[in-house]
Structures are given as C-alpha cells and as structure tokens.
Amino acid sequence: MLLQEKYEAVIGLEVHAQLATASKLFCGDSTGFGAAPNTHVSPITLGHPGTLPKTNKKAVEYAIKMGLACNCEIEKDNYFARKNYFYPDLPKGYQISQHTTPICKAGYVTIHTSTGRKDVQLNRIHLEEDAGKSIHDLEDDFTCIDLNRAGTPLIEIVTEPDLHSAEEAWHYVTEIRKLVQWLDICDGNMEEGSLRCDANISVRLRGEKKLGTRVEVKNLNSIRNVKKAIEFEIDRIIGLLEEGKTIQQQTRSFDASNDTTFAIRDKEEANDYRYFPDPDLAPFHLSPDYIQAINTDLPELPNALTEKYMSRFGLSEYDAAQLCDAKSTAHYFESVILHSQQYKAIANWMLGPIRQYLNDQQKDFSNLLLKPATLAALIELVQLSKVNFSVASSKLLPVLLENNADPLVLAESMNLMQVSDENAIEAWVNEAIAAMPDKVAEYKKGKKGLIGLFVGEVKKRSQGKADPKQVTSLLEQKLNQ
C-alpha cells in the first residue's frame, strides 16, 4: 500500500486579507503601499499612552461583504479584544482582534477540483489589525522595523479542518483571492503581502476519527507556496510517523528556494494570548437593515454567474468558469452581449486571441482598448462570412486592439473581404489542383486527409479571401470525379 493511501491529511487554512480601505482600522493613517518606512504612522499606530482608537466603518462593511459572499451568519453584536504577545513590530504589545464574537460565523466556500465540487466549511471570518514588518536582510547586525503596515485592517478567514490535499488547498486559496478581488475589498496581491496564508496540517491513519498533532506553516505568500508547503509537510509528517517518532506541535516557515519547511517556534495556544475586551473600543451593533443594505449592494458572484452563463447562454462549464475567472473578464463579456447574441463566438474570441494578447501585454480586460461594440461588429463580419476567422484574428484584430476602427471599413481598406464569387473560387481551386497532380493521385487512392493541403493552397492563392466552406465543397466535388 502506498503511504499516501495509508494516511489521510487534515488541513485547515487561515487566510489574512488586507482590506482596501484608505485608512487604518483604528486611526486615519494611510494604508498606501510602498511609502518610505515609518511615514504612515501616528501616535495611535505607535501605541502612545493616552491615545484612543476609533473603528473604521468601511472595514466593518468590507468584512460583512466577504461574510455574505461566503454564506456566513453575520454577528450583530460585536466587540474587539486585545491579543497579548510581544514582538518587535507590534508597538502596543498587543494586537486588537476579535475572539469571542467574530463578525462572520460558519459559512462555506465552493471549490471545483479534479474530484468534483466541494463546499469547504468555514469556522469564522473576523476583523483584526495587522502588525508592522520586521526586515532581517537590510543590515548584517540589526533587524529593521517598518511600522507603516501596523494597524492596517485585515479579515482573517478561518476554515474548519476540512481540506485533505494540497490540491484542495490550492483551489481554495485561488477562490478566496478571486472573491476578495471580485468584491473590491482587497487587491489580492500576495507578493506585496495583501493576502497571506497560514496552513495547519496534521496526518492520521485513514479511517481514524481523532485528529493528529498539527503543525502550522506561517506566512505563505503565493498560491504556489501554499501547495508546495503542504505537500512537503504531509510527506515529512508521514515519514516521521513511519519511523515511530512523535510529531511536535510547532510553528514552521517555508523556504521557497528549496520547497521545504523549517521550525521557528513551539505553537502557542489561545490562552497564551490572554484575550480580554479592549476597554478603549466600544462594542458595536449591526442592524438587520444595515446588513441587508450591504447584501443588496453585492455584485453577482462568480459561481452564480457561471451557472447563468451555462444555463442561459449554452456555454460549456469550462468557458463559463473562464469568463468568471476575474470580475473584469465577466464585466467585458456582459458588455459585449449587449451588442451580440453570438455567446459562444464571443467566448471563443475573448478566451482565445484576445486573452493571448492581454497575457502577452501583462494586462487584463479592464485595460482593453477594444470596445465591446467593436468586438461584436467583428464577430458579425465573421458570422456573415464577409471575413474568415483566420484573417479576422490575425490581421484585423491586432489593428483593432490598438485602434477602435469600424471592422467592416478596416477590412475593406485592407482588401481582406472574403470572396464568395463562385467563378473566382473555382479558378483558384483549379489552379491548386493543377499545381499538385501527384497529391491528386494520392487523394484518389484514398488519402482523403490531403483535402486540407488543397484548402491551404487555395487560401494562399486567394490571400485568405476565398470562403473556406465553398472552397472545401468545390474541392471535394472536383477531386471525387
């Protein structure tokens, strides 16, 4: 029996999403990224005695948005607690968080993996402030502290121990990143630390109910690293169990240079943090009307849109999911279908040549200069057989991506209009057949696949202007005589 079949991994994830508010969670300091160190600070950020924090209403709204999108129960009576621990970049000596009353309870996030759909169960989503940043590689003998990030509002999205593979974790973090971007509450930039993930991993014998001893891998800053760290930890723990060794509960870090983890400290328990309600922050109540107003304002979510595109527009599951991969992509599709009902053709153009162009330019559909109405007009040209797809995508589209001209006028000016005149097409077909007598003989002996060679020859002689359907039909007629 393979060791991976003998054991079952049990994984819980904690994703920290930095909320896209203009100011910090408890003061007016800027949350802008990239400023000079220790410039987005004030006496409140620095934890000076006598300062009084005030809760950022927009951060509360963003947390509720995420909770509603994740099918959570919204807690109406909330308060903040102090989470006490010492770290050099934690200026107050405690972090303000939610402990007993997370703003969002339970809920689930739907993912689609190679084994099918799964609703990943959530434990909570709660609000908290971020710590500052310790920088260890600028000075040989010192650690540098940047407190610009201290006090930035976060939501922490905590799953139940409901994941069982690195693949599931990869899909889950991908979905969370898509959701926070879709809701415009976080830019999802893992490289800049806007989204970070901690993974709690344990292993038990398959069929066992009791959880194994868990380890936590902290601050995973890319979706790739989440997957690689979990894969490594599962193999490491299984190896120790097979050797009869005891698994230590500890906190580990990930080394992306060799895809391994290493221990950094023993894991703290909740009682080590000595939580108690923050006396400087008043509890806050969320009325049903306030929550409903936020719910009403939510955009249509990716999974619902995917289902709609499949049922209403007849798109495949793959095409529908790809169109809902990012909000900008779905928004562009929604704009194009106002001008055309060729839903499959629109998807093909968007997910084919246009996406390739955007990938090459490192852009997305929000940066696309091609107007939705222009794309619809280009698709109509192809549907009406005035220009074939190959010519439209290779010659017209590159011009239209930089200049929103009228596709019909452009095609005429570039002499790209498709020829459907039977006499002209027959002349090109005759020339192609006459040019390849040996291939004609092979075709007549049964090599019917050579029809593509003749079609290509006609395409070359007509400079791509001959209607491919007419060409193929006429070729078959003449070659089968």
Secondary structure, 3 states (H helix, E strand, C coil): CCHHHHEEEEEEEEEEEECCCCECCCCCCECCCCCCCCCCCCCCCCCCCCCCCCCCHHHHHHHHHHHHHCCCEECCEECCEEEECCCCCCCCCEEEECCCCCCEECCEEEEEECCEEEEEEEEEEEEEECCCEEECCCCCCCCEEECCCCCCEEEEEEECCCECCHHHHHHHHHHHHHHHHHCCCCCCCCCCCCEEEEEEEEEEECCCCCCCCCEEEEEECCHHHHHHHHHHHHHHHHHHHHCCCCCCCEEEEEECCCCEEEEEEECCCHHHHCCEECCCCCCEECCHHHHHHHHHCCCCCHHHHHHHHHHHHCCCHHHHHHHCCCHHHHHHHHHHCCCCCCHHHHHHHHHHHHHHHHHHHCCCHHHCCCCHHHHHHHHHHHHCCCCCHHHHHHHHHHHHHHCCCCHHHHHHHCCCCCECCHHHHHHHHHHHHHHCHHHHHHHHCCCHHHHHHHHHHHHHHCCCCECHHHHHHHHHHHHCC
